[in-house]
Amino acid sequence: MNLDHSIEFPTSSDIVYVIGVELRGKFVPFYVGESTRNVGRIGDYVSKQPSAPTDFKVGNVVSHLISRGYRVVVKYGESEQRRTDEKQLKNEYRAAGFILLNGKQKIRIDQFVSNLVGIAQSKG
């Protein structure tokens, strides 16, 4: 067993987080969320339960990116106003031209990943 990953122990359960992929040395966000469960929320994306559409969608995009050899990263921070901070981050990323899974009802995973990679490369 290799224990080469660590996270700082949380002091609050309220967080805002961004899931993204590292492309050409840059972090490219594709999902912004908030939770009262701290990093425990990330496990929902790992399990990809079909009964939870967002978890299923985000988890499948993550799996698809990893299967193509990309490194997927979660950035998070504690927040006293998590919903406001989440909305602000989504607006900032969209204004910068990033495509987010947030609010998308149905997607084709392979098409979303191709678009995500393409946009990231054009910003490179």
C-alpha positions in Angstrom: 0.0 0.0 0.0 1.3 3.4 -0.9 0.2 6.3 1.3 1.5 9.1 -0.9 -1.6 11.4 -0.7 -2.7 13.5 2.2 -5.2 16.3 2.9 -5.2 18.7 5.8 -7.7 17.7 8.4 -10.8 19.9 8.0 -11.9 22.3 10.7 -15.3 23.0 9.2 -17.8 20.9 7.3 -18.9 23.7 4.9 -16.8 23.8 1.7 -16.9 25.0 -1.9 -15.0 22.8 -4.3 -13.9 22.8 -7.9 -13.2 19.6 -9.9 -10.9 20.1 -12.8 -8.4 18.5 -15.1 -4.7 19.4 -15.5 -4.0 20.1 -19.1 -0.7 21.5 -20.3 0.3 22.4 -16.8 -2.9 24.4 -16.2 -5.9 23.6 -14.0 -9.1 23.6 -16.1 -12.3 23.5 -14.1 -15.4 21.6 -15.2 -17.6 21.4 -12.1 -18.1 23.7 -9.1 -20.0 22.5 -6.0 -20.7 23.2 -2.4 -21.2 20.8 0.5 -21.9 20.6 4.2 -20.0 17.2 4.2 -16.5 18.6 3.4 -14.4 16.3 1.2 -16.8 13.4 2.0 -18.8 14.7 -0.9 -16.2 13.6 -3.4 -16.9 10.0 -2.6 -20.3 10.4 -4.2 -18.6 11.1 -7.5 -16.4 8.1 -7.1 -19.5 5.8 -6.6 -21.4 7.3 -9.6 -24.8 6.2 -8.4 -27.3 6.4 -11.3 -30.0 7.4 -8.9 -28.1 10.6 -8.2 -27.8 12.3 -11.7 -25.2 14.9 -10.8 -23.0 12.3 -9.1 -23.4 10.0 -12.0 -22.6 12.6 -14.6 -19.6 14.2 -12.8 -18.2 10.7 -11.9 -18.4 9.5 -15.5 -16.7 12.6 -16.8 -13.9 12.0 -14.2 -13.6 8.3 -15.2 -13.5 9.2 -18.9 -10.7 11.8 -18.3 -8.7 9.4 -16.2 -9.1 6.6 -18.8 -7.6 9.0 -21.4 -4.6 9.6 -19.2 -5.5 13.0 -17.7 -5.0 13.9 -14.1 -8.2 15.1 -12.4 -7.9 17.3 -9.3 -10.2 18.6 -6.6 -9.5 22.0 -5.1 -11.6 23.1 -2.1 -11.8 25.6 0.6 -13.9 26.1 3.7 -16.6 28.7 3.3 -18.9 30.6 5.6 -21.3 31.3 2.7 -20.9 28.3 0.5 -23.9 28.9 -1.9 -22.8 32.5 -2.6 -19.2 31.5 -3.1 -20.2 28.6 -5.3 -22.3 30.9 -7.5 -19.5 33.5 -7.7 -17.0 30.9 -8.8 -19.3 29.5 -11.5 -19.8 33.0 -12.8 -16.1 33.7 -12.8 -15.2 30.5 -14.6 -17.9 30.9 -17.2 -16.9 34.5 -17.8 -13.4 33.2 -18.5 -14.7 30.9 -21.1 -14.7 27.6 -19.3 -17.4 25.1 -19.9 -19.0 23.7 -16.7 -21.1 20.6 -16.1 -23.2 22.7 -13.7 -26.8 23.0 -14.9 -26.4 20.7 -17.9 -29.2 18.2 -18.0 -28.0 15.6 -20.5 -24.6 15.4 -22.0 -22.6 13.1 -24.1 -19.6 12.3 -21.9 -17.1 11.8 -24.8 -18.3 15.0 -26.5 -18.0 17.1 -23.3 -14.5 15.8 -22.6 -13.4 16.5 -26.2 -14.8 20.1 -25.9 -13.2 20.5 -22.5 -9.8 19.4 -23.8 -10.2 21.5 -27.0 -11.0 24.7 -25.1 -8.1 24.1 -22.7 -5.7 23.7 -25.6 -6.9 26.8 -27.4 -6.2 28.8 -24.2 -2.7 27.3 -24.0 
